[in-house]
Amino acid sequence: MNCTICGLSADNVEDLVAENWTLSFFDENDEHGPLCPACSEILLHMANDGEYELKREYHGKVTFNDQIEYLDDDPLCDIVLGYILN
């Protein structure tokens, strides 16, 4: 399993839980996940309903790995950059 933003990998769900990954979060009405602890700390906040959601300042500025269409189904053909903080 890979972080949906930076691509960091974990071997299984037990590792995700043990390392405090966010298993799912919302970008407005779209659900994504998982998200590594570093990306979670920077990009997410807890909404009033108790769910994690993308901070408003990042709406429309993040490309999630699960939304990328790879050329020829080979992810190594494309270059994917994570978030950039200025």
Backbone as JSON Lines, residues from 0, in Angstrom:
{"i":0,"aa":"M","n":[0.84,-1.17,0.0],"ca":[0.0,0.0,0.0],"c":[0.89,1.23,0.0]}
{"i":1,"aa":"N","n":[0.46,2.24,-0.77],"ca":[1.24,3.47,-0.89],"c":[0.44,4.67,-0.44]}
{"i":2,"aa":"C","n":[1.15,5.67,0.08],"ca":[0.52,6.95,0.41],"c":[-0.05,7.53,-0.88]}
{"i":3,"aa":"T","n":[-1.27,7.98,-0.83],"ca":[-1.93,8.49,-2.03],"c":[-1.37,9.83,-2.5]}
{"i":4,"aa":"I","n":[-0.48,10.44,-1.73],"ca":[0.12,11.71,-2.16],"c":[1.61,11.55,-2.44]}
{"i":5,"aa":"C","n":[2.39,11.09,-1.48],"ca":[3.84,11.05,-1.68],"c":[4.34,9.71,-2.19]}
{"i":6,"aa":"G","n":[3.53,8.64,-2.08],"ca":[3.93,7.34,-2.59],"c":[4.7,6.47,-1.62]}
{"i":7,"aa":"L","n":[4.93,6.93,-0.39],"ca":[5.6,6.11,0.62],"c":[4.84,4.8,0.77]}
{"i":8,"aa":"S","n":[5.55,3.7,0.93],"ca":[4.87,2.41,0.96],"c":[4.91,1.76,2.33]}
{"i":9,"aa":"A","n":[3.91,0.92,2.56],"ca":[3.83,0.07,3.75],"c":[3.41,-1.31,3.25]}
{"i":10,"aa":"D","n":[3.85,-2.33,3.95],"ca":[3.63,-3.7,3.49],"c":[2.2,-4.19,3.69]}
{"i":11,"aa":"N","n":[1.56,-3.8,4.79],"ca":[0.23,-4.33,5.07],"c":[-0.55,-3.38,5.98]}
{"i":12,"aa":"V","n":[-1.81,-3.69,6.21],"ca":[-2.68,-2.83,7.0],"c":[-2.19,-2.72,8.44]}
{"i":13,"aa":"E","n":[-1.64,-3.8,8.97],"ca":[-1.12,-3.76,10.34],"c":[-0.02,-2.72,10.48]}
{"i":14,"aa":"D","n":[0.85,-2.61,9.46],"ca":[1.89,-1.57,9.47],"c":[1.29,-0.18,9.4]}
{"i":15,"aa":"L","n":[0.25,-0.02,8.61],"ca":[-0.42,1.29,8.52],"c":[-0.95,1.72,9.87]}
{"i":16,"aa":"V","n":[-1.6,0.81,10.56],"ca":[-2.18,1.13,11.87],"c":[-1.07,1.39,12.89]}
{"i":17,"aa":"A","n":[-0.05,0.54,12.91],"ca":[1.04,0.69,13.87],"c":[1.81,1.99,13.67]}
{"i":18,"aa":"E","n":[1.89,2.47,12.44],"ca":[2.66,3.68,12.14],"c":[1.78,4.93,12.06]}
{"i":19,"aa":"N","n":[0.52,4.81,12.48],"ca":[-0.42,5.95,12.55],"c":[-0.73,6.58,11.2]}
{"i":20,"aa":"W","n":[-0.9,5.77,10.17],"ca":[-1.34,6.28,8.88],"c":[-2.82,6.64,8.99]}
{"i":21,"aa":"T","n":[-3.27,7.57,8.16],"ca":[-4.69,7.87,8.03],"c":[-5.22,6.98,6.92]}
{"i":22,"aa":"L","n":[-6.15,6.08,7.28],"ca":[-6.62,5.09,6.31],"c":[-7.51,5.7,5.24]}
{"i":23,"aa":"S","n":[-8.28,6.73,5.59],"ca":[-9.11,7.41,4.59],"c":[-9.37,8.84,5.02]}
{"i":24,"aa":"F","n":[-9.61,9.7,4.04],"ca":[-9.91,11.1,4.29],"c":[-10.72,11.61,3.11]}
{"i":25,"aa":"F","n":[-11.28,12.8,3.27],"ca":[-12.14,13.37,2.23],"c":[-11.54,14.65,1.66]}
{"i":26,"aa":"D","n":[-11.67,14.78,0.35],"ca":[-11.4,16.03,-0.36],"c":[-12.76,16.45,-0.89]}
{"i":27,"aa":"E","n":[-13.42,17.32,-0.15],"ca":[-14.83,17.67,-0.37],"c":[-15.65,16.38,-0.31]}
{"i":28,"aa":"N","n":[-16.24,15.9,-1.4],"ca":[-17.07,14.7,-1.35],"c":[-16.34,13.43,-1.78]}
{"i":29,"aa":"D","n":[-15.09,13.56,-2.21],"ca":[-14.32,12.41,-2.69],"c":[-13.48,11.81,-1.57]}
{"i":30,"aa":"E","n":[-13.58,10.49,-1.41],"ca":[-12.8,9.8,-0.38],"c":[-11.51,9.26,-0.98]}
{"i":31,"aa":"H","n":[-10.4,9.42,-0.25],"ca":[-9.08,8.95,-0.68],"c":[-8.39,8.28,0.49]}
{"i":32,"aa":"G","n":[-7.28,7.65,0.21],"ca":[-6.48,7.06,1.27],"c":[-5.69,5.9,0.73]}
{"i":33,"aa":"P","n":[-4.77,5.39,1.47],"ca":[-4.29,5.86,2.77],"c":[-3.32,7.03,2.63]}
{"i":34,"aa":"L","n":[-3.01,7.64,3.76],"ca":[-2.11,8.79,3.78],"c":[-1.1,8.59,4.9]}
{"i":35,"aa":"C","n":[0.19,8.76,4.58],"ca":[1.25,8.57,5.57],"c":[1.17,9.64,6.67]}
{"i":36,"aa":"P","n":[1.8,9.41,7.81],"ca":[1.73,10.37,8.91],"c":[2.26,11.77,8.55]}
{"i":37,"aa":"A","n":[3.32,11.85,7.76],"ca":[3.88,13.16,7.4],"c":[2.9,13.97,6.54]}
{"i":38,"aa":"C","n":[2.32,13.33,5.53],"ca":[1.34,14.02,4.68],"c":[0.09,14.37,5.48]}
{"i":39,"aa":"S","n":[-0.33,13.46,6.36],"ca":[-1.51,13.7,7.19],"c":[-1.34,14.94,8.05]}
{"i":40,"aa":"E","n":[-0.18,15.05,8.68],"ca":[0.08,16.17,9.59],"c":[0.01,17.51,8.86]}
{"i":41,"aa":"I","n":[0.52,17.55,7.65],"ca":[0.57,18.79,6.88],"c":[-0.76,19.12,6.21]}
{"i":42,"aa":"L","n":[-1.43,18.12,5.65],"ca":[-2.54,18.36,4.73],"c":[-3.94,18.17,5.3]}
{"i":43,"aa":"L","n":[-4.08,17.49,6.44],"ca":[-5.41,17.15,6.92],"c":[-5.78,17.86,8.21]}
{"i":44,"aa":"H","n":[-7.09,17.94,8.45],"ca":[-7.61,18.36,9.75],"c":[-8.87,17.54,10.04]}
{"i":45,"aa":"M","n":[-9.28,17.53,11.31],"ca":[-10.47,16.79,11.71],"c":[-11.69,17.68,11.5]}
{"i":46,"aa":"A","n":[-12.64,17.19,10.73],"ca":[-13.87,17.94,10.45],"c":[-14.83,17.82,11.63]}
{"i":47,"aa":"N","n":[-15.87,18.62,11.61],"ca":[-16.87,18.61,12.68],"c":[-17.55,17.25,12.82]}
{"i":48,"aa":"D","n":[-17.64,16.49,11.74],"ca":[-18.29,15.18,11.79],"c":[-17.36,14.06,12.26]}
{"i":49,"aa":"G","n":[-16.12,14.4,12.63],"ca":[-15.17,13.42,13.13],"c":[-14.33,12.74,12.06]}
{"i":50,"aa":"E","n":[-14.56,13.07,10.8],"ca":[-13.78,12.51,9.7],"c":[-12.61,13.44,9.37]}
{"i":51,"aa":"Y","n":[-11.53,12.85,8.86],"ca":[-10.42,13.67,8.39],"c":[-10.75,14.21,7.01]}
{"i":52,"aa":"E","n":[-10.35,15.48,6.79],"ca":[-10.54,16.06,5.47],"c":[-9.36,16.94,5.12]}
{"i":53,"aa":"L","n":[-9.18,17.13,3.82],"ca":[-8.11,17.96,3.3],"c":[-8.34,19.41,3.72]}
{"i":54,"aa":"K","n":[-7.3,20.06,4.2],"ca":[-7.43,21.47,4.58],"c":[-7.86,22.29,3.38]}
{"i":55,"aa":"R","n":[-8.67,23.3,3.63],"ca":[-9.25,24.11,2.57],"c":[-8.19,24.72,1.64]}
{"i":56,"aa":"E","n":[-7.05,25.12,2.18],"ca":[-6.02,25.76,1.34],"c":[-5.4,24.81,0.32]}
{"i":57,"aa":"Y","n":[-5.64,23.5,0.46],"ca":[-5.1,22.52,-0.49],"c":[-6.13,22.0,-1.48]}
{"i":58,"aa":"H","n":[-7.39,22.42,-1.36],"ca":[-8.42,21.97,-2.3],"c":[-8.04,22.39,-3.72]}
{"i":59,"aa":"G","n":[-8.07,21.45,-4.63],"ca":[-7.76,21.72,-6.02],"c":[-6.28,21.84,-6.33]}
{"i":60,"aa":"K","n":[-5.42,21.66,-5.33],"ca":[-3.98,21.82,-5.54],"c":[-3.21,20.51,-5.38]}
{"i":61,"aa":"V","n":[-3.89,19.43,-5.08],"ca":[-3.24,18.15,-4.84],"c":[-3.7,17.15,-5.89]}
{"i":62,"aa":"T","n":[-2.76,16.42,-6.46],"ca":[-3.09,15.32,-7.35],"c":[-2.87,14.03,-6.58]}
{"i":63,"aa":"F","n":[-3.91,13.24,-6.48],"ca":[-3.84,11.99,-5.73],"c":[-3.4,10.87,-6.66]}
{"i":64,"aa":"N","n":[-2.55,9.98,-6.15],"ca":[-2.03,8.88,-6.96],"c":[-3.13,7.99,-7.5]}
{"i":65,"aa":"D","n":[-4.26,7.89,-6.79],"ca":[-5.34,7.03,-7.28],"c":[-6.14,7.7,-8.41]}
{"i":66,"aa":"Q","n":[-5.83,8.95,-8.76],"ca":[-6.51,9.65,-9.84],"c":[-5.67,9.72,-11.11]}
{"i":67,"aa":"I","n":[-4.44,9.28,-11.04],"ca":[-3.53,9.41,-12.17],"c":[-3.77,8.25,-13.14]}
{"i":68,"aa":"E","n":[-3.89,8.57,-14.4],"ca":[-3.99,7.54,-15.43],"c":[-2.61,7.36,-16.03]}
{"i":69,"aa":"Y","n":[-2.05,6.18,-15.87],"ca":[-0.7,5.91,-16.34],"c":[-0.7,5.54,-17.82]}
{"i":70,"aa":"L","n":[0.33,5.96,-18.51],"ca":[0.51,5.58,-19.91],"c":[0.84,4.1,-19.98]}
{"i":71,"aa":"D","n":[0.13,3.39,-20.8],"ca":[0.4,1.96,-21.02],"c":[0.36,1.15,-19.72]}
{"i":72,"aa":"D","n":[-0.39,1.6,-18.73],"ca":[-0.5,0.92,-17.43],"c":[0.84,0.7,-16.75]}
{"i":73,"aa":"D","n":[1.82,1.51,-17.07],"ca":[3.13,1.41,-16.45],"c":[3.42,2.69,-15.67]}
{"i":74,"aa":"P","n":[3.33,2.65,-14.34],"ca":[3.54,3.87,-13.55],"c":[4.94,4.45,-13.69]}
{"i":75,"aa":"L","n":[5.89,3.68,-14.15],"ca":[7.25,4.2,-14.3],"c":[7.4,5.09,-15.53]}
{"i":76,"aa":"C","n":[6.4,5.11,-16.4],"ca":[6.45,5.96,-17.58],"c":[6.12,7.42,-17.24]}
{"i":77,"aa":"D","n":[5.47,7.65,-16.14],"ca":[5.05,8.99,-15.75],"c":[5.86,9.46,-14.56]}
{"i":78,"aa":"I","n":[6.05,10.74,-14.48],"ca":[6.71,11.34,-13.31],"c":[5.61,11.98,-12.47]}
{"i":79,"aa":"V","n":[5.58,11.64,-11.2],"ca":[4.57,12.16,-10.29],"c":[5.26,12.92,-9.19]}
{"i":80,"aa":"L","n":[4.89,14.18,-9.03],"ca":[5.43,14.99,-7.95],"c":[4.39,15.13,-6.86]}
{"i":81,"aa":"G","n":[4.8,15.08,-5.64],"ca":[3.9,15.29,-4.51],"c":[3.62,16.76,-4.34]}
{"i":82,"aa":"Y","n":[3.25,17.15,-3.17],"ca":[2.93,18.54,-2.88],"c":[4.21,19.37,-2.76]}
{"i":83,"aa":"I","n":[4.11,20.64,-3.01],"ca":[5.24,21.55,-2.89],"c":[4.8,22.69,-1.98]}
{"i":84,"aa":"L","n":[5.54,22.91,-0.92],"ca":[5.23,23.99,0.02],"c":[6.19,25.14,-0.22]}
{"i":85,"aa":"N","n":[5.65,26.31,-0.45],"ca":[6.5,27.49,-0.68],"c":[6.66,28.28,0.58]}
